[in-house]
Structures are given as structure tokens and as C-alpha cells.
């Protein structure tokens, strides 16, 4: 079993090979590979000694910090899948996830204890980093033997159960196995420049599938990861300069907020070590993509598409960053992609279709939800999360929209992203969401919600004239709302359902 694809593999490897090399930096704390390997052995041994059995699950509730790496390696060594909890979940959300996952224990940051208030009494094991809730994590870890328990784990066994953000109903528990996670890490190393001695930063939340995979990939591949504990554009740029970061994963919201803080980051900070930026979570608006390429000269900019269920599916490589801006590129390593119409037939170039992907990185299924698992697959083992895409004559794929975000006005299908791209090119606009709102005559009508750039004012008449010049008449928003901010999930995606729901609940009053 030891030679299989295993999520403790790289930590074991470099713990032996280069024990004194730095693996993770978290504030004033610097942890070597030897220490990460040894401490994760202790935590794994302590878990098993306490009676948590391989295959049973343990929840983790924490912001980004060093312990995330240690816990991941330890639980992999013990054969115990983790259940990462979204730090923005409220008590009701967490009650559902803890019950549904059958978690036998939880490891949490004390500052987030209110998010699980009243939920801990039934758990056999409660650990917290400061020891204010349950047992102190460090004391528990030190009780374990510093010997790798090397529990036999098959590469198709679950490494973690990551719950979807629940944008379309109850969250589903996505079973991610060791094989899929390791293959993702290996692809990340090849494509985005992680590997022995290479430096990156954990920026996106590590409880999220991509945020975790791209941060943990660094030590797994023998590189180092600096931890940004909470999002702040100024702190990130300073950390990129200080740590000489070479590869950094961001989401579009990060780019927008960096631009808001500093139009020319490469002029104000020494980013000469930076080689690669890669983006995921939502499509980069073309205008923002053009800014990123100009603001970080000489840096390779990748834009990838993926999902919790499918891992990375496509990648737009740097040589096409501007020529094919708006696209997410071609199928990534080991991926096959099909675009299909409502009858299951593959669509031709230029025609929108639901995107289905097949690769060895696909999920192992939804936990205790066979119906949802089967609903995601087609007869050939391709999986869909409901995104609509289009492929051009050269095979470049663009995500048009989520199936659930499509607007149907008078029986005509309207994809918001096309309209959003045009609105985003209007200079005073910082962010935009186009949604369908109820209409008594047409079923839905197009409404745009825009956020102004700092110090700018959005003149709706000017903006509407700009849009009319670039999209068909029936796609021009019938309503315009200038708002302070747009609701987002932790991975940076605008929650269009929340925009719609709030609009309806406030009965068209000020949003």
C-alpha cells in the first residue's frame, strides 16, 4: 500500500530526504519538513490511540494556519478522512454537516467556537488550538508516539469529505480520494511551477478544495508555503516581496481588490521572484484579466476551470492569456471534456452545451447520496456540475454560465456572462452581477447590479448606452441597480441566488 498515490506521500518523502529544509512559514513560526513529518506522526498516533478508527471522520474548523498542513498529513497517515468546515458557516450549517458526515471529532480554532455552539457535546473528541474549547491541541499531539502508524490506505479511499457551498440547496458531501488529490498536486507542480525548493503562499481559504490543494501541494512536492492568515491585498503584496514567492494561486476577487489597493503593484513592490499566477473559482472578466497581465509584467498568467467534484478540468496557458481572454483553455492533464445539449448530444463549435468531464481526478461520489451521484454522471462516466460552456473552432472552451443562472425571458435563453463582460469594460464599474428577476409578462427580465470603483460614480445612462452598443437589444438590462457590494461565497463566486432572493424579498425596494 505504501507505494500508492497517498496524501502523506510527499511529507514522508521530504521529511526523510531534507528534514532541515523549511516546509511551512506561518507568521513567526517556521516548520521544517522533519518537524512536519514527526508532528503529523504524533497527531496520527494520538488519534488512533484515542479510539478514532481508520475510515471514521474528523471535522476541521479553522482559518488558514500551519496546523492545516499537519492535520492533513496526520489524518492521511491514520486513514482518517477530514471534513473541512467553511469558516462562514453558521451553527445551523455546521449542525447539518457534522450530523451528515458522522464526524467523530473536531479540531477547531477557538475564535470560531461560536460557529459550533451547542454542537460539541455529542462528539467524543474536541480539540482546539488554544485549549479554551475541549482539549488543547498541542497537548493532545504531544501525547502521540512520533512513529508513522502507516495505516493501509487504498488510493481510492477518501482523503476528505468537502461539502459544496450549497448554492443550489443543501450542501452535498463530496468524497475526494487520495488518488484524485495526488494527481491534482502532480499536475499543479508541472503546470504552475511548484516543486522542490519552490515558494508559494496560501491565500485562498484552505477549507476550500482548491485553496487547500494548491497550498498543500507545496510541501507535498518539496517546496515551501507561507500562510496568509486572512485576506488583505496589502499584506499579500508585502508577503510576496518578503518571501520571494514564485507561484501564487488567486481568485478573481483577489485580483479586483489588489487593483483597488494598488494599480501598479510591480512598481511598488519587488516581485522579481514571481513567475506564475493562476486563477480559478469564477471567470476572470476580460478587462480584469488584461489588467493582471499588464500589472505583473513577465509573469505567466494561467486561468483554469474546475470544481470540487472534478478538480482542475481545463487550463488557459499564458501564451493565449490575452488572445483568448474569456476562455478557460483546453482540457487539462488526464481530462476528457464533452459539451452536450439537453438531449445528451454533443454540440458543435459555437453552440452552448453542458460541460461533462472525465478523468482519474473525479470525485468518489457524494456521501450517502447515491441519487445525486448518479445524476451527475452520464452513461460513459463523464461528470457534470451544471456549467454551460461553448467551444470555439480551435477547441478553446469558455464557461458561459451555470445552468441555474441562465435567464429565460419570453422563452429566450440569455446567458448573463456575455452582458457582464461588456458592463465590466465600462471604466467606472468595479464588479457586476446580471440576474433574471421575476416579470409578470416575460417570466424573467434582465437586471444588472453594479459596484462602482473607488472614487468613481456610475452614470446609469452612460452605462446603458455603452451596453446597447455591444449586445443585442433583448439582452440589455431592463433594470439597473448601483450597490455597495455583491454577496460572495468564500471561494469568491458571486452568489446570484442571494442577489435574486434579496431583490424579491425587498420587493424591488432599494437593494
N, C-alpha and C positions, 0 to 999 in steps of 0.2 A: 504493500500500500504506500510505502514511503516515497516511491518514485513517481507517484501520480501527480496530476495537477492539484495543488493544495495551497490554500491561502496562508499557511505558515511557512511555505517553502523558502521564499526569499529571505525571510527573517532568520530562519535556521541557517541558511547558506552563508549569509554575510556576518551573522553572529560568530560563526567559526572562522571565516576567512579573514575578516578585517574587524575584529572586536573593538578596536580603539577608534574606528572611524565614526564620525558623527552621523546619526540617523535622523534625529528629530530635534528641532530647536523650538522651545515654547517660552517666550519671554526670556527670563534669566536662566531658564533650565535647558541644559544641553544633555542629550541622552545618546550614548554610543550604541552601536549595533550589539556589542556584547551585553550591555545592560538591558537593552530592549529584549533580547533573546532570553536572558536569565530571568528578568522580571515577569515576562509572559509565561515562562515555565512555572514560576511560583504561583501566579494567579490561576493558571490552568490546574495545577495540582491542588490548590486550596479549594477550588470549585468542586472538583471531583471528591475530595476528602469530606466536604460538607454534604455530599449526597446528591448534588446535581448530576444527573446521568447523561452520558452522550445521547444526543438526539433531543433532549429537553431544551427549552429555550429560555434565554435571559434577555430582558429588555435593557436598553441603554438610553438614558435621557441626559444629554449634555450638549453644550455649545462646543465649538472647536477647541481642542486642547490635546496635549500629548497623550493622555490616557486612552484616547480613541484608538491609537495605533496599538498600544499594549493590549487592550481588551480584545481587539480583532485577532491579533496573533494568538493570544491565550485561548480564546474560545475555539479557534480553529484547531489548536493542538489538542484540546479536550473533546473535540467533536460536538461542541455545544453551539447551535446557531444563535446569533444575536437578533434582537428585534429593536432596531433603532427607532426612537420616538421623535417625531417632529417637535422641536422646541416651542413652536407656536400652538401646538395642540392645547385645547382646554381640558378640564377634568373629564368632561363627557367624552371627548375624542379618545383620551387615553384609557378611560374605563372600557371603551369598546375594543381598542387594540389589545390591551392586556388580557381581557377575557377571551377574545377571539384567538389570540396567539397561544393561549395557555401558558403564558410566561411563568416560570418557577421562581424567578427572582428579578431584581432590578439593580442597576448601577446608575447613580444619578449625581448631578451637580446640585449641591444644597440650594443654590439660588433658584433652582427650578422646582423645588419641592411642592410649591403651591399648585403646580400643574398636575400633580398626582395626589392631591389632598384627599384623604379618606380611602385611598385605593391600596395602601401598602399593608394593611393588617393581615390580609389573607395570603401574602407572599412569604414563602419560607426563608427567603434571603433578600435583605435590603442593605445595600452598601451605598455610602455617599462619600464624596471626596474629602469633605471637611468633618465628617462624622457627626453632624448635627441631626441627621436622619438615619436611623438604623445604625449599622456598624461602620466604623471608619475604614475606608477602602484600603489605605496603606497598611493598617494593622492586619487586616484580613490577608492581603497579599503576602506580607512577610511571614505569615503562618505556614505558607506553602513550601514544599520542597523545591529547590532550584533544579529540578530534573524534568526534562521534557517527558510528559506522560505518553506521547506518541500514540494516542488513541487511533486505531484503524479507522480511516475515513475514506469512503469511496468518492471519486471525483464528481459523481452526480449527487452526492449528499448535499443538503442545503448548508450553505455558509451563513446565510442570514435570511430573515423574512422582512422585506421592506414594504411598508404599506403605501399604496398610492395616495396622492393628495386628496382624493375623493371629490374631484371637480364634477363628477357625474354621478354622485350618490355615495353610498357607504364605501369607505376605503377597502381595498382588497389587499390581502397579504401576498406579495409576490415572492415566491421561493426562488432564490438565486443560489445556484450551486457553485461549488469550488471550481469546476471546470470552466464555466462561463466567466466567472470573475477573473481567474488567472489568464485566460485567453484575452480578455479585455485589457488587463495590465500589460501583457506582452505586446499587444497591438499599440497601446499608448506609448510604450517605450520606443518602438520602431518609428511611429509616426510623429510624435510630439517631443522627442528628444530627451526622455527620461532614461536613466541607466546609471551604472556605477559612477559615483562621484558627481553626478549632475544634481543641480539645485532647483527646487520648486517651492511653492507656497500654497498652503491650504487656505483658500479664500472662501469658496462656496461651502455651505453647511455640510459637515461630514456625516450627518444623519441621513443625507440625501444620497441616492445611488451614485450619481456622477461625482458629487463633491467628495464622497468617501473614496471611490475607486481611483480618482486622479491624484488624491493626496497620498493614499496608502501605496500606490504604485511606486512612489519614490523610494522608500526604504525597501520594499519588496524587490526592487531592481538594483539595490545597492547605492541609491542616491540619498539625498537629504531633503527633508521638508521642514520649512519654517511655518509656524502656525500663526495665522491672523485670527485672534480670538473673536473679534466682532468686526463687522464690515465698517470700513471707514476709508474713503478714497485717499485721503492724505496719508493715513497710516500705511496703506498698501504701497503707495509710491515710495515712501521712505523705506519700507521694508525691502522692496525690490532693489533699491540702491544699496542698502546696508548688507543684504545677504548675497548680492551679486546673482540674483535669481536668473536662471536661463530659460525655463519654460514655466508659463503660468496659465492656468485654466480660469476663465471668467465667464459670466453670463452677460447678456446684453444690458441688463440693468446696471451692472458694474461699469460698463463702458460709458453709458449715459451719465452716470454720476461722476466718473473721472473727468469727463468732458466739462461737466458743470463746474467742477472744482478747479480744473486746470486745462485750458485749451491746448497748451503745448508742453506736455509732461516731459518729453525728451530734452527740452531746453532748460527745464528747472531741476531735473534730477539726472544723475549719472546712471543711465540704463544701458550702458555699453555692453554689459554681460548678457542682456536679454536676446534670446534667439527666436523664441516661439511663443505666440499667444494662440490659444484655441478656445473657441466659443461654442456653447451649447445651451439648451433649455428652451429657447424660443428663437425665431428667426431674427437675425440682425437686420434692422431696417437698412436699406441700401445707403441712405445718407449717413447713418452712423458708421456703417462698415467703411465707407470712404474716409471718414474722419479717423478711424482707428488706423487704417493703413498709412495715412499721412502723419498721424501723431506719433507713431512708433516706427520711424524710418529704418529700413534694413531688417525689420523683424518679420519672420514668416507668420502670416495670419491664416489660421485654419478655421473653417466653420463646419461643425459636424451636426448631424441629426441622430437622435437616439431616443430611447425611452427606458424606464425602469425595467420593463418586461423584455426588451430586445437588446439592451446595451447599445453600443455605437452601431449605427446601421449604414450611414453614408458620411462622406467627408469631402469638402471642397478644399482642395490643396492650394497653397499660396500662389502658384503660378497663374491660377484662374481667379484669384481673390476679387479683382475688380472687373475683369472681363465677364465673369459670370456671377457678379454680385446679385444676391437674391436667391441664388441656388445653394443647395447643400451638397452638391457634387455627385460623385458616383458611389455605388455600394462599396463599403469598407471591407477590410480583410475578412475573408470567410463568409461574407454575406451574399445572398441572392435576394433580389427585390422584384416584386411584381406589383403592378398598378392595375386594379380591376374595377369594373363598373358594378352596378347594383345586381347584375345577373351573374357575376363571377367571371366575366370575360375580360381578358387583358385589353387595355385601351392603347390606342396608338399615340404617337408623338403629339404633344399639344393638347391632349384630352385629359381632363382631371379624372383620377381614379383613387380608390382606397389603397393605401400602401401596405403591402404584406412583405414581411422579411423572414428569411430562414438562414440560420447559422448555428454553430455549436455554442453560441453565447446566449441563446434564448432561455427564458425562464424555465424553471422546472414545473410550473403550474401555479395556480392560485391556491393558497392554503384552504383546505376544506371547502372548496367551491369548484366542483368538477364542471358544473354547468357553465360558469364564466370561463373556465379554462378551455372547454370545448368550443365555446362561442368565439374565442379569439383565433382559433386555428382554422385553416382551410383543409381540404382533403389531402394536400401534399405536404402538410407540416409547416406551412408558412403562417406567421402570426401577425395580427393587426391590432393596433391600439386605437384605431379610428381616425387616423390622419389622412387627409386628402392631399395628393401630390400630382404633379404633372412632370413629364419627361420631355426634354427638347430633342431635336433631331440628332444631336451629338450625344445623347444619353445622360445629360446633366439633369438631376432631379431637383425640383423646387417644391417645398411644402406650401400648399395653397392655404389650407386651414384645417382645423379639426372638423370632423363631420358634424359635431354638435354645435359649432359656431357658425355654420353656413346659414345665411339669411334667405328665407323663401318669401319673396314679395310678389303677390299676384301670380303665384305659380312659377316664378322665375328664380333660379338659383343664383345667389350673389355671394361671392367669396370676399369677406372683409379685408383680407390681407392686401389685395390689389389697391383698394381705396386707402388703406393705412399707409402704404408705401408712398403714395402721392402726397398725402397730408404731411407725412414726416419730412418731406422735402421743402415744406414752407418754413422759411428761416425762423420765425418766432416760436415754432412748435417744438416742444421737448419730447413729449410722449403722446400716444394716441391709442384709443380703442374704438373700433367701429363694431356696433352690435345691432341686432334686429330687435326692435321694441314693438309691442302689440299695436296693430292697426285694424280698425273695425272693417275697413273695406278690403285691404290687400293682405290681411293676415299678419304681416310684419312690414315695418318700414325701417329704412336705414337711418341710424342715429350715430353721430360721432361725438366722442368725449375726448377733449384735448387738454393737455397741460402745457402752459407757456414756459419757455426757457426763462431762467432768472433774469430779471431786469427788462424783460420784453413783454409786450402786450399783443394778444391775438385779436386782430380785427376780423370778425367773422365774415364780413362782406368780401374782404380781400382773400381770405382763405377759401371761401366758396368759389370765387372766380378762378382761383388757381386750380381747384379740383375740377371744375367744369371744363377747363381747357385740356384735361388729361384723362378723364374717364367718360364712359358712356353716360348719357343723361339719366338713365334709370338707376345708375349706381351712385349718383350724387346724394349725399346725406340730406334727408328732409328736415333733420333737427341737428342743431349744434349746441354743445354744452362745453363751456370752458370751466374746468375743475381744478382743484388744488393738487390732487393726487389720484392715482388709479390703484385699486386693490390688486395685490400680487400674492402668489403663493411663495413659499420660501426658496424655490428654485428660480424665481424671477419671472415666471409667466404671469401675464395679466389675467386676472380671474374675470372673464367676460360674464360668466353666470352671475357673479356678485354685482357687476355693473348693471346687468339687466334687472336682477332682483331688487336692487336698491331703487332703480328708476321706477319700477312698478309699485313698490311699497310706498314710495313718496308721492305717487300719483302725479308724476310729471312736475312736481314742485322743484325748487332749487335742489340740484343733485348734491 
